[in-house]
Every structure is written in C-alpha cells, then in structure tokens.
Amino acid sequence: MSDDQKKTGKPPSMPEAAAGERPSSPRMSLVDWQEAEEPSTRETVAAMQVVPMIQPAQRTRAMLTVVTGPSAGRTYSVRDGETVIGRGKEAHVRVDDAGASRVHARIVALADSRYAVEDMGSTNGTFVDGQPAKHIELKSGDRIQIGPSITVSFAILDAQAERMTQQLYESSVRDTLTRAHNRRYLIERLASEIAYARRHVTPLALIIFDIDLFKRVNDTYGHLAGDDALREIAALVARMIRAEDVFARFGGEEFVVLVRGIRHVNVGRFAERLRIAVERLEIASDTAVLRLTISAGYASLEELAEAERTADSLMRLADTRLYAAKTAGRNRVSGG
C-alpha cells in the first residue's frame, strides 16, 4: 500500500467509500454459485473457357475429443509418433478419473495417415465399439472407451476443421470479455483437481480476489472504462500465473486462481504479488487513467480435515477470507 493510501485509507484516484458501505457477506455454498450462472446467378459467356481452380491439398490431422467426464468437450491433436492417454502426469491426454490407469492407452501413428489404438495393460481396459483394443486400427468417428467412465472420439480433420473445433471448445470455456476461463469450466476443473490432489496427496489451493470499489468505476467513468479495467487486470494476472494453474472469472469483478503444487505459506506470497502488481498497474481508458486495488482471500486443501476436502468447503473458506480482507480495509490479502 502506498504512503498516500496509508494516510487516507483509500486506493489512488478512487473516492472514499460512503458512510455505512460494507462489502457483501461471504456466500455459503457452491450450489448458490452454480445457480447464479452465463450462388451466383450471372450467366457465363459461352466463348469463355472455364478453367477449374486447383486447390492446394490440405494436410489432415487426427484429433481426440473428450465426450464424457470432467473435461468433456476438450480437444487434443494426435501426435506424429504416439499419444498416451491416462491419468498420470506423463500422459499427453490426461483423463482424471479413478477408472483410468496412469498410462492407460496410446494412439500410434502408422504409415499413410493411418492410426491405431493400443491398450497399455490398463486395469479396466480400452475398447472400440465394444471390442478390447489390443491393437485396433481407427477410422474417423470411432469412439474409444477408457475404463468405465471416459469416452473420447477420434476424427481425421483438415487443418481448417481442426482449428474450428479447437476454437469452439475455447469459446465454450472462456469468458468473452477477459478471456479468463469461465465459471462452468472452473467448477468442473476444481472437482477434478481436488480428486487428483486427494488421491496423490499433492498441494492444492484457491485464491479468490475482487476489485475494490469497482461499482464506483462504472458509476464515475462509465461501463466501458469498467470493461477496460477488467480486461487489463485479467491480462496481468494471466501473465503472472503458471501454465498448470487455472485462472477464471467467477462473476462481475470477482476472479479465482486455482493453484497446484504450492504449500499454503507460498500461496500467500503469490497472492500478495498479485495484489502489488494490480496496485501498480495504470489502466488507460478513453475517460480516465485508473489506479485500482484488489482484496484477496486464499485457502489450501491441506487446512481442511480429510472429510471436508471438497470443492464447496475450499471455496467457502477462501471466500470467507476475502470478506475478512475487505472488512479490514481492502487492498490486502487474508489467508487465515
């Protein structure tokens, strides 16, 4: 917090909160969050010789699309050598399901743009059209069963169709304004990550933050300035997180960072770096140059008793701490 803020208790270039104004109370369940969720007809001259255009051949690619499970809709390009499917970190296509083995199956590229699927000695088997996949050559449209719960579809696509399929998936899991992941994706991914963390006894934490006095930005400078602020802050945070973390817009001016593999004390340091970076950010809009702050709460799975290590409990704890940060004066981080 800057020296001016220490004297005035307010973020730069923002009006002081009105008397009696209090931050909203923390929400109580994940169910509440889920329910809140957003030919041409011209004649040709007879004498003209029509020469057909020769289109350049487009290289085809193989693609896998997850049909069932927590990551339904996600797409993966099949690699030129082999593409491993499983729930282990070494898998190219990760399916976090208890019925899948760490290295469950693989797609092998054969000659002449052909592909085959092979089971890798999995516990629950790999099947194509009900047949065990010891080594089955695939055709476009085949569905591959990975254990009892996960199905992926196999397709041969040209480059344009592949890009369109990937773009459709991205648009379904991204917030249009900020390009952060959306609420639906976060909720599904959180359940999957908690299951993985509990099974492998690995750290998992959640940071919830929102922009202080954001309503004042919209009321004073207009909603376009507010949109600029949301985009700039989201872009800043997206640059600061790691590839394995998940960053999502949870609603309005509230965002969530799902942090993997970091112990509780270091999650707090990371949240503080985010706070400082936002405080130093200058956001230029058509109507003003904005200097904003955030308040954040964070919680780790390791803080909860074994029976309470659920998505709802983790979200509730982090949200309670966000509320504590706001009631303590805003522009701060609370982690218990």
Secondary structure, DSSP 8 states (H G I E B T S, - for coil): --HHHHHHSS-TTS----TT---------HHHHHHH---------TT------------EEEEEEE-SSTTTT-EEE--SSEEEEESSTT-SEE---TTS-SS-EEEEE-STT-EEEEE-S-SS-EEETTEE-SSEE--TT-EEEETTTEEEEEEEEEHHHHHHHHHHHHHHHB-TTT-SB-HHHHHHHHHHHHHHHHHHT--EEEEEEEETTHHHHHHHH-HHHHHHHHHHHHHHHHHHS-TTSEEEEEETTEEEEEEES--HHHHHHHHHHHHHHHHH--EE-SS-EE---EEEEEEEGGGS-GGG-SHHHHHHHHHHHHHHHHHTTSS-EE--
